Amino acid sequence: MRVVIAEDLALLRDGLIRILEAFGFQVVAAVDNGPSVLPALTAHRPDVAVLDVRLPPTFTDEGLQAAIRARAEIPGLPILVLSQHVEQLYARELLSDRLGGVGYLLKDRVSHVDQFVDAVRRVAAGGTVMDPEVVAQLLASRSGAGPLDELTPREREVLGLMAEGRSNAAVAARLFVTEKAVNKHINNIFSKLRMPPSGDDNRRVLAVLAYLHGEDGRRPRTPA
């Protein structure tokens, strides 16, 4: 699996390369500044990109902007964003094209090697992986009534774990319930978010995006 890395801190960049190569990934490019990101992504068209949000020269949002431009040129390009802090606007903006294959992790998560590598693989496979702290802050920032507020505490807990990228089996293990119970909660979530069965839409991804955006499932959507 081919990877492009964008990280300005030399020690972390080298650490990412070593971790990924140790688990069988091929790092085809590793850049340390914003202007170099888009050329590396379009030239190599990797299976997944691991990008810092803030890169030189301005240390604002170069990594994010490069990711958004790259996904415009290469629709669905899997992107895993690393950030030192929870930046809610960046998390929402990256997810706005609704194509899946995106993740947002805090850099502290890299120290948990197995979790980090699993996140890279899930994003490369088209999944959505969100750091638990990001999910918690996005949830806390929302206010106002809406379909999400119709969810029970348990359903919100299930949806939060789905947003972290967990499978039904992993959700069941985390909550100490059966997979059958998890499936029931997920079906209730789809119903309350007004997401009927569809051959075109991936309802699991759409439900997670609705959770992160604080919206229901009735607005027009791009198939995921």
Disulfide bonds with the S-S distance in Angstrom:
none
